[in-house]
Amino acid sequence: MRFLLTLAVIANLALLAYGQGFFGPPPAEAGRTPRPLSQHNQQTLSLGAPIPPVVTP
């Protein structure tokens, strides 16, 4: 009985890893173009000062 439980857990972990893309692109990404690795037009991106947190009494 322990063997069946262990086998079920291993099968579930393998399917989770496959679905998340640990063995390559996930099945949900089939046919899509890959995500760009960098931001387009990086020179136009500007960062401002961080917004201070709001403290409520």
C-alpha positions as CSV (number, residue, x, y, z in Angstrom):
1,M,0.0,0.0,0.0
2,R,2.9,2.4,0.8
3,F,4.3,1.6,-2.6
4,L,1.1,2.8,-4.4
5,L,1.0,6.0,-2.3
6,T,4.7,6.7,-3.1
7,L,4.1,6.0,-6.7
8,A,1.1,8.4,-6.8
9,V,3.1,11.1,-5.1
10,I,6.0,10.7,-7.5
11,A,3.7,10.8,-10.5
12,N,2.0,13.9,-9.2
13,L,5.3,15.6,-8.7
14,A,6.5,14.6,-12.2
15,L,3.3,16.0,-13.7
16,L,3.6,19.2,-11.8
17,A,7.2,19.7,-12.9
18,Y,6.2,19.0,-16.5
19,G,3.3,21.5,-16.4
20,Q,5.5,24.2,-14.8
21,G,8.1,23.8,-17.5
22,F,11.0,22.2,-15.6
23,F,11.7,19.8,-18.5
24,G,11.4,22.5,-21.2
25,P,8.7,24.9,-22.3
26,P,5.4,24.2,-20.5
27,P,2.5,22.8,-22.6
28,A,0.5,26.0,-22.2
29,E,3.3,27.9,-24.0
30,A,3.1,25.7,-27.2
31,G,2.8,27.9,-30.3
32,R,3.6,31.1,-28.6
33,T,6.5,33.3,-29.2
34,P,9.0,33.3,-26.4
35,R,9.0,36.2,-23.9
36,P,11.6,38.9,-24.6
37,L,14.6,38.8,-22.3
38,S,15.0,42.5,-22.1
39,Q,12.8,45.6,-22.2
40,H,12.4,47.3,-25.6
41,N,13.6,50.9,-25.8
42,Q,15.5,50.7,-22.5
43,Q,16.8,54.3,-23.0
44,T,13.2,55.7,-22.7
45,L,12.5,54.0,-19.4
46,S,12.9,56.3,-16.4
47,L,12.6,55.5,-12.7
48,G,11.5,58.0,-10.2
49,A,12.0,58.2,-6.4
50,P,10.3,55.5,-4.4
51,I,6.9,56.4,-2.8
52,P,7.2,56.6,1.0
53,P,4.8,54.3,2.9
54,V,1.7,55.8,4.3
55,V,1.5,55.6,8.1
56,T,-1.9,55.6,9.6
57,P,-2.3,56.3,13.3
